[in-house]
Structures are given as structure tokens and as C-alpha cells.
Amino acid sequence: MNKQEKEKYKKLLIKEKIRILEAIGALQKGNLESSQTGGRSPGVPNHLAELASDNFEKNLDLDLASSEGKLLAKINNALAKLDKNLFGVCEKCHKKIDQKRLRALAYAELCITCQKKKEET
Ligand SMILES: [Zn+2]
């Protein structure tokens, strides 16, 4: 996976993360925008960097057992894997996950074959 692709998935993941945080009320669009006007150059999404960091979530009282919490954990896991160059690799069989699948579900942990097996059992 090249750098451009990694960036693309990172953006996808962060977008998904924002969506969840907004859904659980941890994030309000207004807050996000005001925190962005920090005098830095426009076009640099500071809030995205902030959201991608662990600190943000430490301040959140998040129920990790909830479906949103689990999803967030998956997204964080995928972001961590991006940094370690392990992104897009099936956690079970260690084969590459199909790009089509990743585009639809960037935080997929299993390839389609393993996912199907898991669902069958
Ligand atoms: Zn697999």
C-alpha cells in the first residue's frame, strides 16, 4: 500500500470516527469549528489531527461496551495499524484484505473469507 492510499484510508477512518463521536454527542460541530480557528493556515484540519490522537478520547467518558465504543476501538485499531504498516492485513490469516472491502469498511479486521467463516460459526 503506498503513501497516498494510506492517507486516503486514514481520512476515511477519521471521518467515520467523527461521525460516531457526533452520534454519541461527544462532539458538536460548532465546537469543532471554533477550535479550528487557531490562527493556523487554512486547509490544515487541526481537528482531524486532534481526533486522531489518543488524548481526545481519554477525556471522553465513553462506554466501551456499547456498539459505538466497539466501533471506535476498531477504528483506533485500524489507525494504529496504518502507522505500523499493518493496515489492510487480515488479523486471522494475515493475507491482504481486498481493497474493495477496505473502501467499504476501512476498519475491517478480517478478509472476506475469514469474515464469512466467522459468521458461519
Ligand atoms: Zn483472512
Boltz pocket constraint, residues with backbone or C-beta under 6 A from the ligand:
constraints:
  - pocket:
      binder: B
      contacts: [[A, 90], [A, 91], [A, 92], [A, 93], [A, 94], [A, 95], [A, 110], [A, 111], [A, 112], [A, 113], [A, 114], [A, 115]]
      max_distance: 6.0
